[in-house]
């Protein structure tokens, strides 16, 4: 584990938790995007979903997700600092994510999130977000969130 100051650790935990709340609300893509830098990369390739470069690609993905889903619930725990150098930091956490699509299909995943963040005048922002499966992934994940 890294020597991350407690205030940075709390800020990154808050950032990751804010992401879960934003994605669970399903009604404010712009608010969700405010948690990220303009050039952020979301790499969901390890779970069979796309890599998104920049806010425009992220927005297109989350617009579809929010339009398709009726319910989301993400539970985040086991926060672990990975790196800290003063201006950048990285933290991982375990997540159980559940969702119900408007067509009745449902999904549950057990994954690890990794946020690589940078400090900005507005606080910590995520500049790279990756997700890794911790348990076998259900087929419904691709059915619900695949690129169309």
C-alpha positions in Angstrom: 0.0 0.0 0.0 1.1 3.6 -0.6 1.6 6.5 1.8 -1.4 8.5 0.7 -2.4 11.3 3.0 -5.8 10.7 4.8 -7.4 13.8 3.2 -6.5 12.5 -0.3 -7.7 9.0 0.5 -11.0 10.5 1.7 -11.3 12.7 -1.4 -10.8 9.7 -3.7 -13.3 7.6 -1.8 -15.8 10.4 -2.0 -15.1 10.7 -5.8 -15.7 7.0 -6.3 -18.8 7.0 -4.1 -20.1 10.1 -6.0 -19.7 8.1 -9.2 -21.8 5.3 -7.8 -24.5 7.7 -6.7 -24.5 9.5 -10.0 -24.8 6.3 -12.1 -27.5 5.0 -9.8 -29.7 8.1 -10.2 -30.0 7.5 -14.0 -31.0 11.1 -14.7 -27.9 13.4 -14.8 -25.2 12.3 -17.3 -23.7 15.8 -17.2 -23.4 15.6 -13.4 -21.7 12.2 -13.7 -19.3 13.6 -16.3 -18.3 16.4 -14.0 -16.4 13.8 -11.9 -14.0 13.3 -14.8 -11.4 15.3 -16.6 -12.3 16.4 -20.2 -9.8 13.9 -21.7 -10.6 11.1 -19.3 -10.5 7.5 -20.5 -12.9 4.8 -19.3 -11.6 1.4 -20.0 -14.3 -1.3 -19.6 -12.6 -3.7 -22.1 -11.8 -6.2 -19.3 -15.5 -6.8 -18.8 -16.4 -6.9 -22.5 -17.5 -3.3 -22.8 -15.9 -0.4 -24.7 -13.0 1.9 -24.1 -14.2 5.5 -24.1 -11.9 8.4 -24.8 -13.0 11.8 -23.7 -16.3 13.1 -22.4 -18.2 12.9 -25.8 -17.7 9.1 -26.0 -18.5 8.8 -22.3 -21.6 10.8 -22.7 -22.8 8.7 -25.6 -22.3 5.5 -23.6 -24.0 6.8 -20.5 -26.9 8.4 -22.4 -27.7 4.9 -23.7 -27.3 3.3 -20.3 -29.5 5.8 -18.7 -32.1 5.5 -21.4 -32.1 1.7 -21.2 -32.2 1.2 -17.5 -35.0 1.5 -15.0 -32.9 0.8 -11.9 -29.3 0.8 -10.8 -27.7 0.0 -7.4 -23.9 0.0 -6.8 -22.4 -0.9 -3.5 -18.7 0.1 -3.1 -16.3 -1.1 -0.4 -12.7 -2.3 0.3 -11.1 1.0 -0.8 -7.3 0.6 -1.4 -4.8 3.3 -2.3 -2.6 2.3 -5.2 -0.3 5.3 -5.8 0.2 8.9 -4.8 2.7 11.5 -6.0 1.2 14.8 -4.8 -0.6 15.8 -8.0 -1.9 12.3 -9.0 -3.3 9.4 -7.1 -4.9 6.0 -7.7 -7.4 4.0 -5.7 -9.2 0.7 -6.2 -12.4 -0.6 -4.6 -14.7 -3.6 -4.8 -18.1 -3.0 -6.2 -21.3 -5.0 -6.5 -23.4 -3.5 -9.3 -27.0 -4.4 -10.1 -29.3 -3.1 -12.7 -32.7 -3.7 -14.2 -33.3 -2.7 -17.8 -36.6 -1.3 -19.0 -37.1 -4.5 -21.1 -37.0 -6.5 -17.9 -33.5 -7.9 -18.3 -31.3 -7.7 -15.2 -27.6 -7.8 -14.4 -25.4 -8.2 -11.4 -21.6 -8.0 -11.4 -18.9 -8.2 -8.8 -16.0 -6.0 -10.1 -13.1 -3.9 -9.0 -13.0 -0.2 -9.9 -9.7 1.6 -10.4 -9.7 5.4 -10.5 -6.6 7.2 -11.5 -7.2 10.8 -10.5 -5.6 14.2 -10.7 -6.0 17.2 -8.4 -7.6 20.3 -10.1 -8.7 23.7 -8.8 -12.2 22.1 -8.5 -10.8 19.1 -6.5 -9.9 15.6 -7.5 -11.1 14.4 -10.9 -10.9 11.0 -12.4 -8.7 10.9 -15.6 -8.7 7.1 -16.1 -11.3 4.6 -14.8 -10.9 0.9 -15.4 -13.0 -2.0 -14.3 -12.0 -5.6 -13.7 -14.2 -8.6 -13.1 -13.8 -10.5 -9.8 -16.4 -13.1 -10.5 -17.6 -14.6 -13.8 -19.7 -12.1 -15.8 -23.3 -12.7 -16.7 -24.3 -12.8 -20.4 -26.9 -10.1 -19.6 -24.1 -7.5 -19.2 -23.4 -7.5 -22.9 -27.1 -7.8 -23.8 -27.9 -4.6 -21.8 -24.8 -2.5 -22.3 -23.3 -3.6 -25.6 -22.7 -0.9 -28.2 -25.5 -0.6 -30.7 
